[in-house]
Structure formats: structure tokens, C-alpha cells
Amino acid sequence: MISVFQLNESQRQAVEWGEKSLLVLAGPGSGKTAVLTMRIANIIKNSPDENFRILGLTFTVKAAKEMKDRINMLLGNMDNRVQLRTFHAFCTDLLRQHGSHLNLKPDFSVITDEKDRIAILKELDVDNPEDILSRIDTMFTHGISVEELPKYFTPENQTECYDLQTIFNQYIQALSKENQLDFGSMLYFTRQLLETKPRIARQLRTVYKYICVDEFQDTNLAQYLILKLLAPTENANLFIVADEDQIIFQWNGADPKRLESLKSDYNIEVLQLPYNYRCQKEIVEIANKLIEHNSYRIHTKKPGIPFSDESGTVKLTSYENFDHELSGLVDEINVIPLKSRDKCLLIARSNKLLTAANKYLNEHSINAEIVSKNQDFSSPILLTMYFCLKLANAANSRSVLNKLCASATDINGLVLSAEDISAKAHVEGSSLLRAFFDTASQSEILNPVCNAGISYLCDTIQFQKFIEIYINHFDYLNTDDEKDDLFPDYKDDKENWTRIAQDIEDTYEGNVGLHVFLQEMDLTPKLKSIGKDCVRLQTVHSAKGMEFDHVFIIGLAEEQFPTYFAIRSGNKSIEEERRNCFVAITRASKSLYLSYANEYFGWHKQPSRFLKEMGLLND
């Protein structure tokens, strides 16, 4: 870990920043996480007799945990003065404490499955629910209230506006009635709470004297409006870390204009961390050449400076067609030792190219896997346990019962009917969960865990004991290698579950109730672990924030990267595509392999304009 004596002048200035707001422009590999955590530690160490806390907001659970671990190393037992959360986790905490003002109970459940959201709209008899849900999400991410909606419609379309207003209100009421929140409504309800209950907002400002925000460029307008309620412009102590060259989530509400709003709203001072400690000299140079073609940048920003003079590898290869490109990729990867393949990352702009590459690599004896961030588990075994816990928390939820019956049926074929179990519960005057366990106990595989469920989820709520018995039972059944195929994805899901559960226990120091446990579990993406001999394949968006020794970027052709839709949409979309490319190439620390083909899926393509902008191809 970097010590204060190893900081460069810009980093030290940021760490030792005092009062007032500061915007830190932190490019790839600039040591922003170290600066952010040391900044927090510096404030705490210099105020040992104070009671205020510091709020740190991030955009990924991984970043929050990394910062928390570093803070623990720096502060020891003083870390209780720091709250490090993702935006959504912070909103969950706040609504758990104060959501009763909005008719939300603390044990609300989190909707992670898009099908469940669509089902709510179908119950409201909404036509074309997928389209309406997209519009609702736009209102969520852009912080558009029902009252503001008419200004987004022309006078002749006010009837359509009124219909959307009605459906939006019904959707919000349905969530509240069922005590459920999706990710967009978390922001909606949090903003509503802070606006309608100013006393709570004032209390938060007293508790959190300093607020630090990581990856600010990824904020949507709804998140920014919440931030402004937490830190009004007067006397704000905001410490913002951002990089406008890495804004690649405009589809989710991020916008280059957000940084301009921040500067004007807070009269904020700007400091740049120019050194790149990750990438070798050649990679930094082509990244600088590429991104300078974007016009919407802070004009005072300097090009990135490679900290190391060591030479890296930047290799560009062209091919006749996509099959030949994949064949060349195989040759490049085969040079890398098997035990180092986990340090390789293959990036493609589209899932279509990524899927084709994954298939080709595996067919040619290279272990490869597409890695994505899933919000849910895959294995029927883990899902059954998960839905048992959810039904214990939401005792009358028919949607959870439906999912529980489906996943349990998938384990060994015993057909479990949610309708029959619901009728059984009604006749016997018991809970849905107890009726489920009574019925599912007929299964030889499920019988032991059903007995445990009755004891530890129905008779009492000792959910950790239930989890322990459940996992031990299926671990025992899975010890025979011949039975491994009975439980697909179980091992990966179990590893995810164990890791996330331990993080939750650590966060709450072992004192966590069922509803908090489930909320935290739902908020945490599930990442599949891969072996040392496996090449990781990811899209640009899922690879952001990561770094690898060797990065391979395929499909660098016009209408592939940049995409056909970006080219048709004009300069603004091309600038975002250029930022996508900038992010992709700066994932590499040692070597960068770039390739393109003259033909993809039967269509002739020109080399990507980005290759010329990097200085790798002549005009």
C-alpha cells in the first residue's frame, strides 16, 4: 500500500486538502483509491476528539470493500467514523431507518429480476409493459418527478403524458404496498424523503461533515440531486474523484454535463492526478492521442504521464475476416503460460463478438469464459435456499413462492405447485413457507433441509443455522465426483454466497438480521470465479475499473467499434465510443494486442477510426 511518503505532489495535495470542495481529476492508474482512502484517514487522525463521520460513496461493491479494507489498515479501531457504501446501499440504509415516513417497512425486499418488475405492470393491465418500464426507468435515472413530466411532452402529446403519470404513480404505489423496491425507486424514495423531511437531511449533514464520492462521472441526475440534498452548496466539504474521459454509462444517465454542473453549483476547485502508474509508456501515449480527439473535456486537463519508462508492447494486426482474426488470437494467447492466463483479458465491444470468440477459443483448447456481473444466482440449489429465506422475510409473497417452487422442482424433478401449497396453507392456517416445507419434505434430497427449515425459519428465525445445515447437506451430496453434474453452477454460486455473506457479517460485526442480510445480498453482484488457466472475456462496461497484464481488444473496425448505431447517431455518440475505447486500452498494464478484420459476418468493414487517431494507422 502507498504510504504518505510515496505520494507525488498532486496526490499529497489532495490527501492534505482541508475545508471546501475539491474535484480530483484522476485518470487510469493514477492512484485515486489510495488518495481517497488516505484523505479520509488524514481527516480522522487530525480530529481524534470529534464525533462527526465521513461518508464515502462509490459505484461498485468491490470498490467500497477495497476502500474499507484500506481504511481498516490505516485507522484500526477508528474506522467506525467512516461509512463506505455504494449509492444504492446508502439509500437502502436510509430507507431502512426512515422509510416509515413513506409507508415503507424496514424489511422491504429488493427486486433484482426484470421479469418481476414487468409482472407488476402486467397486474396493472398496462399495455406494452417493457416500453413503459423503460420510460419509468428514464424518470428514475433522470430524477424526473410526475409534476415535471409535462414539460417533456409536446402540447399535442399531453394525453400520453397523463397516461404515463398515472402508470408511474400506480407503479410506485404497488411497490410501497408490497414493501418492495427496485434500484430506480431506491433513488426516487430517498430523494422524496430528503425533500419532504428536511429534518432528516439536516441530521445527515451534521453526522457527515465530509462527503467523498468515487467515480463521480458515473452519477446519473437522480444521484446528483440526492448528493445536493446531502451537501448544499454553502460550506460543503465535497471531495469528488472523477475522470470525464471514462464516462461510458450514458445509457444509465451519466452525462459529461454533470461535471460542469458540479463546477458551477459548488464553485469547486480542480486538481489533476496526471501520473499513470498502471500502464507502460506506449499504452499511455496512444491513449492520450486517442482521447484528445474528444472536444467535451475540461480544457485545463493535461495528458496522462507514464510513471514508468519501461517499454510495453502495443501490437496491431489486421486479418482478412473474423475467423482469421480469432485464429490469430489463439496464436497470441498460446504464447502465454497456462498458469498466467488469468492475467489476460479479452475485450469486445459487443456480446455477439464476445460469444463467438468464447466459442472459438474453447474449441481450440484455450480455456475461456465470459465474465459478467449478475444480480442473481444460477444454481437451483442456491436459489431454493435463497427463496426460502426470502419467503421467511416476506411471508405472504406469492411471487417468491412461485420462484421457490420452480427452483425446488429443478433440483430433482418433484413437481411443486405454488397454487397447491397456497391452498394447503390456507386450509391449515399455516404460513406459505411451512406449507412448502411440509410438501417438499416428500423429496428424498430436500427432506433434511425441509426439517431444518421448519425448525430454524418457521418455529424460530435462526436463518444462519438454516444456511449452515442447508449448505452442509448439499456439500455432502456433492462429494461424489460422479454426481457433480447433478448440481450445475452450485460450486460457483456457493463461493459467491460465502464471500458475500462474510462481507455482510464483517460490515455489521456479526449482528445482522434476516431482512438486512437479504437486502445486502440483493445489492451485491455475483461474480463467477475462474481458474489460473482461464482467459477472461468481458465487454468494455463490465471491465471498467479492472486491470490486467495482457489485454486483447478484437473487432476494431468501423460499425463494430465504434458501433453502427454510434456512427448513425452523430458526434456525441462517437465521443462516448471513443471513451469506451480509451477505457478498454487502459486496462492493460504490460501488453496490449489490438486487431481488426476486413469482414465480419459477411459484411466488409473499414478499420476503426480510433486506430488512426491513436497513430497506429495512416490516413
C-alpha positions as CSV (number, residue, x, y, z in Angstrom):
1,M,0.0,0.0,0.0
2,I,1.3,3.5,-0.8
3,S,2.5,5.5,2.2
4,V,2.3,9.2,2.6
5,F,6.0,9.4,1.8
6,Q,5.5,7.8,-1.6
7,L,2.9,10.3,-2.8
8,N,3.7,12.6,-5.6
9,E,3.0,16.3,-5.2
10,S,-0.6,16.2,-6.6
11,Q,-1.5,13.2,-4.6
12,R,-0.2,14.8,-1.4
13,Q,-2.1,18.0,-2.1
14,A,-5.3,16.0,-2.5
15,V,-4.7,13.9,0.7
16,E,-4.0,17.0,2.8
17,W,-6.9,19.1,1.4
18,G,-8.7,20.9,4.1
19,E,-12.1,22.5,4.1
20,K,-14.2,23.4,1.0
21,S,-14.9,21.3,-2.0
22,L,-12.4,19.7,-4.4
23,L,-12.7,17.9,-7.7
24,V,-9.8,15.5,-8.3
25,L,-9.4,14.5,-12.0
26,A,-8.0,11.0,-11.7
27,G,-7.2,9.2,-14.9
28,P,-6.5,5.4,-15.2
29,G,-3.8,4.1,-12.9
30,S,-3.4,7.5,-11.1
31,G,-3.7,6.0,-7.5
32,K,-7.1,7.5,-6.9
33,T,-8.2,4.8,-4.4
34,A,-5.0,5.3,-2.3
35,V,-5.5,9.1,-2.4
36,L,-9.2,8.8,-1.4
37,T,-8.6,6.4,1.5
38,M,-5.6,8.3,2.8
39,R,-7.6,11.6,2.5
40,I,-10.2,10.0,4.8
41,A,-7.6,8.6,7.2
42,N,-5.9,12.0,7.3
43,I,-9.2,13.8,8.4
44,I,-9.9,11.2,11.1
45,K,-6.3,11.3,12.5
46,N,-6.4,15.1,12.7
47,S,-9.7,15.1,14.6
48,P,-9.4,12.4,17.3
49,D,-11.8,14.2,19.7
50,E,-14.5,14.9,17.1
51,N,-17.7,12.8,16.7
52,F,-18.5,13.6,13.0
53,R,-18.3,10.8,10.5
54,I,-17.2,10.7,6.8
55,L,-19.4,9.4,4.1
56,G,-17.8,7.7,1.2
57,L,-20.0,6.9,-1.8
58,T,-18.8,4.5,-4.6
59,F,-20.4,2.8,-7.6
60,T,-19.4,-0.8,-7.0
61,V,-19.4,-3.1,-4.0
62,K,-15.9,-4.1,-5.0
63,A,-14.6,-0.5,-4.7
64,A,-16.4,0.0,-1.4
65,K,-14.9,-3.1,0.1
66,E,-11.4,-2.3,-1.2
67,M,-11.6,1.2,0.4
68,K,-13.0,-0.3,3.6
69,D,-10.0,-2.7,3.8
70,R,-7.5,0.1,3.3
71,I,-9.2,2.3,5.9
72,N,-9.0,-0.6,8.4
73,M,-5.3,-0.9,7.7
74,L,-4.8,2.8,8.2
75,L,-7.1,3.5,11.1
76,G,-7.6,0.3,13.0
77,N,-10.4,0.7,15.5
78,M,-11.1,4.3,14.4
79,D,-12.8,3.1,11.2
80,N,-16.2,3.4,12.9
81,R,-16.1,7.0,12.0
82,V,-16.3,6.1,8.3
83,Q,-19.3,4.9,6.3
84,L,-18.3,3.5,2.9
85,R,-21.3,2.5,0.7
86,T,-22.5,2.3,-2.8
87,F,-25.1,4.9,-3.7
88,H,-27.8,2.3,-3.6
89,A,-26.6,0.7,-0.4
90,F,-26.6,4.2,1.3
91,C,-30.2,4.7,0.1
92,T,-31.2,1.3,1.4
93,D,-29.7,2.2,4.8
94,L,-31.5,5.5,4.9
95,L,-34.9,4.0,3.9
96,R,-34.5,1.2,6.4
97,Q,-34.2,3.8,9.1
98,H,-36.7,6.4,7.9
99,G,-38.7,4.8,5.2
100,S,-41.8,4.6,7.5
101,H,-42.4,8.2,6.6
102,L,-43.1,6.9,3.1
103,N,-45.0,3.8,4.2
104,L,-42.0,1.5,3.8
105,K,-41.3,-1.1,6.4
106,P,-37.6,-1.8,7.3
107,D,-37.8,-5.4,6.0
108,F,-38.6,-4.3,2.4
109,S,-37.3,-6.6,-0.3
110,V,-35.2,-5.7,-3.3
111,I,-36.3,-6.6,-6.8
112,T,-33.4,-7.7,-8.9
113,D,-35.2,-9.6,-11.6
114,E,-36.6,-7.5,-14.5
115,K,-39.4,-10.0,-15.0
116,D,-40.7,-9.2,-11.5
117,R,-40.9,-5.5,-12.4
118,I,-42.7,-6.3,-15.7
119,A,-45.1,-8.5,-13.8
120,I,-46.2,-5.6,-11.6
121,L,-47.1,-3.6,-14.7
122,K,-49.0,-6.5,-16.1
123,E,-51.0,-6.7,-12.9
124,L,-51.9,-3.0,-13.5
125,D,-53.2,-4.0,-17.0
126,V,-50.5,-1.9,-18.7
127,D,-50.1,-2.3,-22.5
128,N,-46.6,-2.9,-23.7
129,P,-45.1,-3.1,-20.2
130,E,-41.5,-3.4,-21.5
131,D,-41.7,0.0,-23.1
132,I,-43.5,1.6,-20.2
133,L,-40.8,0.2,-17.8
134,S,-38.1,1.8,-19.9
135,R,-39.9,5.2,-19.6
136,I,-40.2,4.7,-15.9
137,D,-36.5,3.9,-15.6
138,T,-35.8,7.1,-17.5
139,M,-37.8,9.1,-15.0
140,F,-35.9,7.3,-12.2
141,T,-32.4,7.9,-13.5
142,H,-33.0,11.5,-14.6
143,G,-34.8,12.4,-11.4
144,I,-38.0,13.4,-13.3
145,S,-41.0,13.8,-11.0
146,V,-44.6,13.3,-12.0
147,E,-45.2,17.0,-11.8
148,E,-42.2,17.8,-14.1
149,L,-43.2,15.3,-16.7
150,P,-45.5,17.5,-18.9
151,K,-42.6,19.7,-20.0
152,Y,-41.0,16.6,-21.6
153,F,-44.1,16.2,-23.9
154,T,-45.3,18.4,-26.7
155,P,-48.8,20.0,-26.3
156,E,-50.4,17.5,-28.7
157,N,-48.9,14.6,-26.6
158,Q,-50.2,15.6,-23.2
159,T,-52.7,12.7,-23.1
160,E,-49.8,10.3,-23.5
161,C,-48.0,12.2,-20.7
162,Y,-51.1,11.9,-18.4
163,D,-51.2,8.1,-19.0
164,L,-47.5,7.8,-18.1
165,Q,-48.1,9.9,-14.9
166,T,-50.9,7.6,-13.9
167,I,-49.0,4.4,-14.5
168,F,-45.9,5.8,-12.7
169,N,-48.0,6.7,-9.6
170,Q,-49.6,3.2,-9.7
171,Y,-46.2,1.5,-10.0
172,I,-44.8,3.5,-7.0
173,Q,-48.0,2.6,-5.0
174,A,-47.7,-1.1,-5.9
175,L,-44.0,-1.1,-4.7
176,S,-45.0,0.6,-1.5
177,K,-48.0,-1.7,-0.9
178,E,-45.9,-4.9,-1.5
179,N,-43.0,-3.4,0.6
180,Q,-40.6,-3.8,-2.4
181,L,-38.0,-1.5,-4.0
182,D,-36.2,-1.8,-7.3
183,F,-32.9,0.1,-7.9
184,G,-34.5,3.1,-9.5
185,S,-37.2,3.5,-6.8
186,M,-34.5,3.5,-4.2
187,L,-33.2,6.8,-5.6
188,Y,-36.8,8.1,-6.0
189,F,-37.8,7.4,-2.4
190,T,-34.6,8.7,-1.0
191,R,-34.9,12.0,-2.8
192,Q,-38.5,12.2,-1.7
193,L,-37.6,11.5,1.9
194,L,-34.8,14.2,2.0
195,E,-37.0,16.8,0.3
196,T,-40.2,16.2,2.4
197,K,-38.4,15.6,5.7
198,P,-35.7,18.4,5.9
199,R,-35.0,17.5,9.5
200,I,-33.5,14.1,8.3
201,A,-31.4,15.9,5.7
202,R,-30.1,18.3,8.4
203,Q,-29.3,15.4,10.7
204,L,-27.3,13.7,8.0
205,R,-25.4,16.9,7.3
206,T,-24.5,17.1,11.0
207,V,-23.4,13.5,11.1
208,Y,-21.4,13.5,7.8
209,K,-19.3,16.7,7.9
210,Y,-17.3,15.4,4.9
211,I,-18.5,13.5,1.9
212,C,-16.3,11.7,-0.6
213,V,-17.5,10.4,-3.9
214,D,-15.6,8.0,-6.1
215,E,-16.2,7.7,-9.9
216,F,-18.4,10.7,-9.9
217,Q,-18.5,10.7,-13.7
218,D,-20.8,7.7,-13.4
219,T,-23.6,9.5,-11.5
220,N,-27.0,9.9,-13.0
221,L,-29.0,13.0,-12.3
222,A,-31.1,11.4,-9.6
223,Q,-27.9,10.5,-7.7
224,Y,-26.6,14.0,-8.1
225,L,-29.8,15.5,-6.8
226,I,-29.5,13.3,-3.7
227,L,-25.9,14.4,-3.3
228,K,-27.0,18.1,-3.4
229,L,-29.6,17.4,-0.7
230,L,-26.9,15.8,1.5
231,A,-24.4,18.6,0.8
232,P,-26.0,22.0,0.0
233,T,-23.7,24.4,-1.8
234,E,-22.9,26.6,1.1
235,N,-19.9,25.4,3.2
236,A,-19.9,21.9,1.5
237,N,-17.0,19.7,2.1
238,L,-17.2,17.5,-1.0
239,F,-14.2,15.5,-2.2
240,I,-15.0,14.4,-5.7
241,V,-12.9,11.9,-7.7
242,A,-13.8,11.7,-11.4
243,D,-12.5,11.4,-14.9
244,E,-14.5,12.8,-17.8
245,D,-12.6,10.6,-20.2
246,Q,-14.2,7.5,-18.6
247,I,-17.8,8.4,-18.9
248,I,-19.2,5.3,-20.6
249,F,-22.6,4.8,-18.8
250,Q,-24.7,7.5,-20.6
251,W,-27.3,4.8,-21.3
252,N,-27.7,4.7,-17.5
253,G,-28.0,8.5,-17.0
254,A,-24.3,9.5,-16.8
255,D,-23.6,12.7,-18.7
256,P,-20.4,14.8,-19.3
257,K,-22.5,17.9,-18.4
258,R,-22.6,16.6,-14.8
259,L,-19.1,17.7,-14.1
260,E,-19.9,21.2,-15.5
261,S,-22.9,21.3,-13.2
262,L,-20.7,20.3,-10.3
263,K,-18.2,23.0,-11.0
264,S,-20.9,25.7,-11.3
265,D,-23.0,24.6,-8.4
266,Y,-20.2,24.3,-5.9
267,N,-17.6,26.8,-7.3
268,I,-15.3,23.8,-6.8
269,E,-11.5,23.8,-7.2
270,V,-9.9,21.3,-9.6
271,L,-6.8,19.3,-9.0
272,Q,-5.4,16.7,-11.5
273,L,-3.5,13.5,-10.8
274,P,-1.6,13.2,-14.1
275,Y,0.7,10.2,-13.5
276,N,-0.4,6.8,-14.7
277,Y,1.2,4.1,-12.5
278,R,-0.5,1.2,-14.3
279,C,0.2,1.4,-18.0
280,Q,3.5,1.3,-19.8
281,K,4.7,4.2,-21.8
282,E,3.5,3.1,-25.2
283,I,0.0,2.4,-23.9
284,V,-0.3,5.8,-22.2
285,E,0.9,7.6,-25.4
286,I,-1.7,6.0,-27.7
287,A,-4.4,6.6,-25.0
288,N,-3.5,10.3,-24.9
289,K,-3.6,10.6,-28.7
290,L,-7.0,8.9,-28.9
291,I,-8.8,10.9,-26.2
292,E,-7.6,14.3,-27.3
293,H,-10.0,13.9,-30.3
294,N,-12.9,14.4,-27.9
295,S,-14.0,18.0,-27.7
296,Y,-16.1,17.8,-24.5
297,R,-13.3,17.7,-21.9
298,I,-12.1,20.0,-19.2
299,H,-9.8,22.3,-21.2
300,T,-7.1,22.6,-18.5
301,K,-6.6,18.8,-18.3
302,K,-3.1,17.7,-19.1
303,P,-2.3,14.4,-21.0
304,G,-1.6,11.4,-18.8
305,I,2.1,10.9,-17.9
306,P,3.5,7.4,-17.7
307,F,5.3,7.0,-14.3
308,S,7.5,4.2,-15.7
309,D,9.9,4.5,-18.6
310,E,9.7,0.7,-19.1
311,S,8.7,-0.3,-22.6
312,G,5.4,-2.2,-23.0
313,T,4.0,-3.9,-26.0
314,V,1.4,-2.4,-28.3
315,K,0.7,-4.7,-31.3
316,L,-1.8,-4.2,-34.1
317,T,-2.8,-6.9,-36.5
318,S,-5.2,-7.0,-39.4
319,Y,-6.9,-10.0,-40.8
320,E,-8.9,-11.0,-43.9
321,N,-12.0,-12.0,-41.9
322,F,-13.3,-12.6,-38.4
323,D,-12.4,-16.3,-38.4
324,H,-8.8,-15.4,-39.3
325,E,-8.8,-12.8,-36.5
326,L,-9.9,-15.4,-34.0
327,S,-7.2,-17.8,-35.3
328,G,-4.6,-15.1,-34.7
329,L,-5.9,-14.5,-31.3
330,V,-5.4,-18.2,-30.4
331,D,-1.8,-17.9,-31.6
332,E,-1.2,-14.9,-29.4
333,I,-2.7,-16.4,-26.3
334,N,-0.9,-19.7,-26.7
335,V,2.4,-17.9,-26.1
336,I,1.2,-17.0,-22.6
337,P,1.9,-19.7,-19.9
338,L,-1.2,-21.6,-18.7
339,K,-0.7,-20.5,-15.1
340,S,-0.8,-16.9,-16.2
341,R,-3.9,-16.9,-18.3
342,D,-6.0,-15.4,-15.5
343,K,-3.9,-12.2,-16.1
344,C,-5.3,-12.0,-19.6
345,L,-8.4,-10.0,-20.6
346,L,-10.2,-10.2,-24.0
347,I,-12.4,-7.2,-24.7
348,A,-15.0,-6.8,-27.4
349,R,-17.5,-4.0,-27.9
350,S,-20.5,-6.3,-28.5
351,N,-21.7,-9.5,-26.9
352,K,-22.0,-11.0,-30.4
353,L,-18.3,-10.8,-30.9
354,L,-17.6,-11.9,-27.4
355,T,-19.8,-15.0,-27.7
356,A,-18.2,-16.0,-30.9
357,A,-14.7,-15.5,-29.5
358,N,-15.5,-17.6,-26.4
359,K,-16.8,-20.5,-28.6
360,Y,-13.8,-20.4,-30.9
361,L,-11.2,-20.3,-28.0
362,N,-12.7,-23.2,-26.2
363,E,-13.0,-25.2,-29.5
364,H,-9.2,-24.6,-29.9
365,S,-8.2,-25.9,-26.5
366,I,-8.0,-22.5,-24.7
367,N,-10.0,-22.4,-21.5
368,A,-12.0,-19.1,-21.7
369,E,-15.1,-17.8,-20.1
370,I,-17.3,-14.7,-20.4
371,V,-17.4,-12.9,-17.1
372,S,-20.4,-10.7,-16.3
373,K,-21.9,-9.2,-13.2
374,N,-25.1,-11.0,-12.4
375,Q,-27.5,-9.8,-9.8
376,D,-28.9,-13.3,-9.1
377,F,-27.6,-16.8,-8.5
378,S,-27.9,-19.5,-11.2
379,S,-27.9,-22.8,-9.4
380,P,-31.3,-24.2,-8.4
381,I,-29.8,-25.4,-5.1
382,L,-28.7,-21.9,-4.1
383,L,-31.8,-20.3,-5.5
384,T,-34.0,-22.6,-3.4
385,M,-32.2,-21.7,-0.2
386,Y,-32.3,-18.0,-1.2
387,F,-36.1,-18.1,-1.9
388,C,-36.7,-19.9,1.4
389,L,-35.0,-17.0,3.2
390,K,-37.0,-14.5,1.1
391,L,-40.3,-16.2,1.9
392,A,-39.4,-16.2,5.6
393,N,-38.9,-12.5,5.3
394,A,-41.9,-11.8,3.1
395,A,-44.4,-14.4,4.4
396,N,-47.3,-13.7,2.0
397,S,-45.4,-13.2,-1.2
398,R,-46.9,-15.3,-4.0
399,S,-44.2,-14.3,-6.4
400,V,-41.4,-15.6,-4.1
401,L,-43.4,-18.8,-3.6
402,N,-43.7,-19.3,-7.4
403,K,-39.9,-18.9,-7.7
404,L,-39.2,-21.2,-4.8
405,C,-41.4,-23.9,-6.2
406,A,-39.8,-23.6,-9.6
407,S,-36.2,-23.8,-8.3
408,A,-37.0,-26.7,-5.9
409,T,-38.7,-28.6,-8.8
410,D,-35.5,-28.2,-10.8
411,I,-33.4,-29.9,-8.1
412,N,-34.8,-33.5,-8.5
413,G,-38.0,-33.3,-10.6
414,L,-40.6,-33.4,-7.8
415,V,-43.2,-31.1,-9.1
416,L,-44.2,-28.5,-6.6
417,S,-47.2,-26.3,-7.3
418,A,-47.4,-22.9,-5.8
419,E,-51.2,-23.0,-6.1
420,D,-51.5,-26.3,-4.2
421,I,-49.1,-25.1,-1.5
422,S,-51.0,-21.8,-1.1
423,A,-54.3,-23.7,-0.8
424,K,-52.7,-26.1,1.8
425,A,-51.5,-23.1,3.8
426,H,-55.0,-21.5,3.7
427,V,-56.8,-24.7,4.8
428,E,-54.3,-25.5,7.6
429,G,-53.9,-21.9,8.8
430,S,-50.2,-22.1,8.4
431,S,-47.6,-19.9,6.6
432,L,-46.7,-20.4,2.9
433,L,-43.2,-21.4,3.9
434,R,-44.3,-24.1,6.4
435,A,-46.7,-25.5,3.8
436,F,-43.9,-25.5,1.3
437,F,-41.5,-27.4,3.7
438,D,-44.3,-29.9,4.5
439,T,-44.9,-30.6,0.8
440,A,-41.2,-30.6,-0.3
441,S,-40.2,-33.0,2.5
442,Q,-41.6,-35.8,0.3
443,S,-38.4,-35.4,-1.8
444,E,-35.5,-37.6,-0.5
445,I,-33.0,-34.9,-1.5
446,L,-34.9,-32.0,0.1
447,N,-36.3,-33.8,3.2
448,P,-33.3,-32.9,5.6
449,V,-33.3,-29.2,4.7
450,C,-37.1,-29.0,5.0
451,N,-36.9,-30.3,8.5
452,A,-34.2,-27.7,9.2
453,G,-36.4,-25.0,7.6
454,I,-39.3,-25.8,9.9
455,S,-37.1,-25.6,12.9
456,Y,-35.0,-22.6,12.0
457,L,-37.2,-20.5,9.7
458,C,-40.7,-21.3,10.8
459,D,-40.6,-22.2,14.5
460,T,-37.8,-19.7,15.1
461,I,-35.8,-17.3,13.0
462,Q,-32.2,-18.7,13.1
463,F,-31.5,-18.2,9.5
464,Q,-27.8,-18.6,9.8
465,K,-28.3,-22.1,11.3
466,F,-30.6,-23.0,8.4
467,I,-28.0,-21.8,5.9
468,E,-25.3,-23.8,7.6
469,I,-27.4,-27.1,7.6
470,Y,-28.6,-26.5,4.0
471,I,-25.1,-25.9,2.6
472,N,-23.5,-28.8,4.6
473,H,-26.2,-31.1,3.3
474,F,-25.6,-30.3,-0.4
475,D,-21.8,-30.3,0.1
476,Y,-22.1,-33.8,1.4
477,L,-24.2,-34.9,-1.6
478,N,-21.7,-33.2,-4.0
479,T,-18.6,-35.0,-2.7
480,D,-19.0,-37.9,-5.1
481,D,-17.4,-36.8,-8.4
482,E,-20.0,-38.8,-10.4
483,K,-22.7,-36.6,-9.0
484,D,-21.1,-33.2,-9.8
485,D,-23.4,-32.8,-12.9
486,L,-26.5,-33.1,-10.7
487,F,-25.7,-29.6,-9.3
488,P,-24.7,-27.3,-12.1
489,D,-23.3,-23.9,-11.1
490,Y,-23.5,-25.0,-7.4
491,K,-19.8,-24.6,-6.6
492,D,-19.6,-21.1,-8.2
493,D,-22.8,-19.9,-6.5
494,K,-21.7,-21.3,-3.2
495,E,-18.3,-19.4,-3.4
496,N,-20.2,-16.2,-4.2
497,W,-22.6,-16.8,-1.4
498,T,-19.9,-17.5,1.2
499,R,-17.8,-14.5,0.1
500,I,-20.8,-12.1,0.2
501,A,-22.2,-13.4,3.4
502,Q,-18.8,-13.0,5.1
503,D,-18.6,-9.4,3.9
504,I,-22.0,-8.7,5.3
505,E,-21.1,-10.3,8.6
506,D,-17.9,-8.1,8.8
507,T,-19.8,-5.0,7.9
508,Y,-22.4,-5.5,10.6
509,E,-19.9,-7.1,13.1
510,G,-22.0,-10.3,13.2
511,N,-25.1,-8.5,14.3
512,V,-27.3,-8.7,11.2
513,G,-31.0,-9.6,10.9
514,L,-32.6,-11.5,8.1
515,H,-34.0,-8.6,6.2
516,V,-30.7,-6.6,6.3
517,F,-28.9,-9.8,5.2
518,L,-31.2,-10.2,2.2
519,Q,-31.1,-6.6,1.2
520,E,-27.3,-6.6,1.3
521,M,-27.2,-9.9,-0.6
522,D,-29.5,-8.5,-3.3
523,L,-27.4,-5.3,-3.7
524,T,-24.2,-7.3,-4.3
525,P,-23.4,-8.5,-7.9
526,K,-22.4,-12.2,-8.1
527,L,-19.1,-12.7,-9.9
528,K,-18.1,-16.1,-11.2
529,S,-14.5,-17.2,-10.2
530,I,-12.2,-18.5,-12.9
531,G,-9.1,-20.7,-12.7
532,K,-5.5,-19.7,-13.3
533,D,-5.6,-21.3,-16.8
534,C,-8.7,-19.4,-17.9
535,V,-8.8,-16.3,-20.2
536,R,-11.4,-13.8,-19.1
537,L,-13.8,-12.3,-21.7
538,Q,-15.6,-9.1,-20.9
539,T,-17.4,-6.1,-22.5
540,V,-15.9,-2.7,-22.0
541,H,-18.6,-1.7,-19.5
542,S,-18.0,-4.8,-17.3
543,A,-14.2,-4.4,-17.4
544,K,-14.2,-0.8,-16.2
545,G,-12.2,-0.4,-13.0
546,M,-10.1,-3.5,-13.6
547,E,-6.5,-4.0,-14.8
548,F,-4.7,-7.0,-16.4
549,D,-1.2,-7.7,-17.6
550,H,-2.3,-8.6,-21.1
551,V,-5.3,-7.1,-22.8
552,F,-6.6,-8.2,-26.2
553,I,-9.1,-6.0,-28.0
554,I,-10.8,-7.5,-31.0
555,G,-13.2,-6.1,-33.6
556,L,-11.6,-2.7,-34.0
557,A,-13.4,-1.9,-37.3
558,E,-16.0,0.6,-38.3
559,E,-19.6,-0.4,-37.3
560,Q,-18.1,-2.7,-34.7
561,F,-16.1,-0.3,-32.6
562,P,-17.4,2.4,-33.0
563,T,-20.7,0.7,-33.4
564,Y,-23.1,1.1,-36.3
565,F,-25.6,2.9,-34.1
566,A,-23.0,5.3,-32.7
567,I,-21.9,6.3,-36.2
568,R,-25.5,6.9,-37.2
569,S,-26.2,8.9,-34.0
570,G,-23.5,11.5,-34.6
571,N,-20.6,13.1,-32.8
572,K,-21.9,12.8,-29.2
573,S,-22.2,9.1,-29.5
574,I,-18.9,8.8,-31.3
575,E,-17.3,10.7,-28.3
576,E,-18.8,8.1,-25.9
577,E,-17.5,5.3,-28.1
578,R,-14.0,6.9,-28.0
579,R,-14.2,7.0,-24.2
580,N,-15.2,3.3,-24.4
581,C,-12.0,2.6,-26.4
582,F,-9.9,4.7,-24.0
583,V,-11.2,2.7,-21.1
584,A,-10.5,-0.6,-22.9
585,I,-6.9,0.1,-23.8
586,T,-6.1,1.5,-20.3
587,R,-7.0,-1.8,-18.7
588,A,-3.6,-3.1,-19.9
589,S,-0.5,-2.8,-17.7
590,K,2.1,-4.6,-19.8
591,S,0.9,-5.6,-23.2
592,L,-1.9,-4.5,-25.5
593,Y,-2.9,-6.6,-28.6
594,L,-5.3,-4.8,-31.0
595,S,-6.9,-6.5,-34.0
596,Y,-9.4,-5.9,-36.8
597,A,-10.7,-7.8,-39.8
598,N,-11.8,-6.6,-43.2
599,E,-15.0,-8.7,-43.0
600,Y,-17.5,-9.5,-40.2
601,F,-20.4,-11.9,-40.7
602,G,-20.3,-11.4,-44.5
603,W,-20.0,-7.6,-44.4
604,H,-17.0,-5.7,-45.5
605,K,-15.6,-3.2,-42.9
606,Q,-13.1,-0.5,-42.8
607,P,-10.5,-0.2,-39.9
608,S,-11.8,1.7,-36.9
609,R,-11.1,5.4,-37.0
610,F,-9.8,5.1,-33.5
611,L,-6.7,3.2,-34.8
612,K,-5.8,6.2,-36.9
613,E,-6.5,8.6,-34.0
614,M,-4.1,6.5,-31.9
615,G,-1.4,6.9,-34.6
616,L,-1.3,3.2,-35.3
617,L,-2.7,3.5,-38.9
618,N,-2.0,6.1,-41.5
619,D,-4.9,8.1,-43.0
